[in-house]
Amino acid sequence: MGRDLGSIYNELTVIKMKDLEECNKELNEGNHSSIIKKALITYKSELLESLEMYDHYLDV
């Protein structure tokens, strides 16, 4: 029928890690307004939560 959840979580982990790298790069190098910085920090937190969730489900 379809792919198993493990392979889906692995693919999502790769994508989220790339997004996290880009987000960190923007936070470190960008000269953004405080609003943009807050949005990037919020996005970073969401990425980290997603990665934590994926790790949890892969370990189960």
N, C-alpha and C positions, 0 to 999 in steps of 0.2 A: 504494500500500500504506500508506504512512505519511509522516510529516513527515521532512524531512532532519535530519541531526544538527546542522547549523548553527543551524537555528531552535530546536531543543531546547536547545542550549548557550546561545543568546541568552536564552531564557526562564529558564533556570536561573541565568544571570548576574544577571538582574534580581532574582530571588527571593533569591539569596545576598547581593546588595548591600543589599537591604532588611534581611535578617537581620543583616548586619554593622553597619548603622547602628543597629539596635536594641540589638545587643550593646555597641557603643561607648557608646551612651547610658546603658545600665545600668551599665557600668563607671565612667563619669564621674559619674553622679548617684546611684547606689545606695549605700546604707549596708549592704553585705552582709558576711557573715562571710568569713573568709579562704578557707574551703572553696568558697563560692559564687564568690568572685572568681577562684579557681584554675580552677573549672569554666568560667566565662565566658572567661577567657584561653585555655583549651584550645579552647573552641568557636570563638573568634575565629581562632585559628591554623588550625583545620580549614577555616573559611570562606575564609580567605586562600589556603590550598593549593588548595581547589576552584576558586576564581576564577582562580588561576594556571594550573591545568590546563585550564580552559575556554578561556582566552586562547590557550594553546599550541595546542589542537586547532582553534580558529577560524583561527589564522594558518597552519596547515598546508595 
